[in-house]
Amino acid sequence: MRVRATLFLSMACSLMLAASVSLRAQTSGEGITAHVDYQGSATDLGQFTVLTPSVGYNFDEHWGIDAGIPIYFVHPAPDTMTNWRTWNNNGGDIFVDGRLSFPNEMVNYSSILTVSAPTGSFPRGFSTGRVTADWYNHFDRRFGRVTPFADASLGNTLADRHNLERPFRTLGWVSQFEGGGTYRVHHSFQVGASMYDVLPGGTQKIYSQLFMREPSFAFLGFVPGRAQANHGRVFETAFDTTGPARIARDNGYSGWLQFNPSRYVNLEGGYTRSVRYAFDTVYFRVGVNAKSVASQIRSHF
């Protein structure tokens, strides 16, 4: 019940903020672009949402660039071990990405390379304090109403995708894989399902948004204790954790509904189950193509 209540609160906030857009990898011809993404997750640990305005330029129908900054709104549940007693809100890392898109009769391919600068708040868990990069690749093929797809990415941080807003940032080499499909029930309504796997390599650092960073007293010989992580969820026991690859390992599955009431608006909601963390997440995504909406408004004056 608590997850449902926080989801309803998140969706109410999203409607007030009026945001988001379709996959950035899908270019729409030459020209300036303006997008605002608003998405979030509701869990037993609290509410985690992010608003990401961005502007860009499409050089042609195949490639373009974007730049933007995420703004986080985190509300830890009161019965967690967090040292926060209110909302944890702050800006994240400024990013720049390059996008490629190649439609094809055999298979559609798109790719996004994102580089982020450490401009976000490190003590609040919204930045790793380092330059990070993520290379994302998407493949799909439409068969009538059914469109199977496969995603693969590699980077030195675990990037959030459309169906999961994680309450932590990571630093360390990690790859993500997702495979699934969508079914178009109507020209403006579709359902989807997928399975994902996160495969980190080497030493990993995890910075939680559930905790504010506190001063270290290790130089005095005092190291504060921490609770045992439940199902490996180290992000709910301390602000920062450094360990082997397994602390960032994850796998699970998702299901979602997507509704496009117009060419400029995208609404999505769904559920994700992390098998590794034994963790349930209800998520949402709301969207408007800001540039297209502005153009429509100007045409009426």
Buried (B, 14 or more C-beta within 10 A) or exposed (E): EEBEEBBEBBBEBBEEBBBBBBEBBBBBEEEEBBBBBBBBBBBBBBBBBBBBBBBBEBEEBEBBBBEBBBBBBBBBBEEBEBEBEEEBBBBBBBBBBBBBBEEEEEBBBBBBBBBBBBEBBBBBBBBBBBEBBBBBBBBBBBEEEEBBBBBBBBBBBBBBBBBBBBBBBBBBBBBBBBBBBBEBEEEBBBBBBBEBBBBBEEBBBBBBBBBBBEEEEEEEEEEEEEEEBEEBBBBBBBBBBEBEBEBBBBBBBBBBBBBBEEEBBBBBBBBBBBBBBEBBBBBBBBBBBBBBBEEEEEEEE
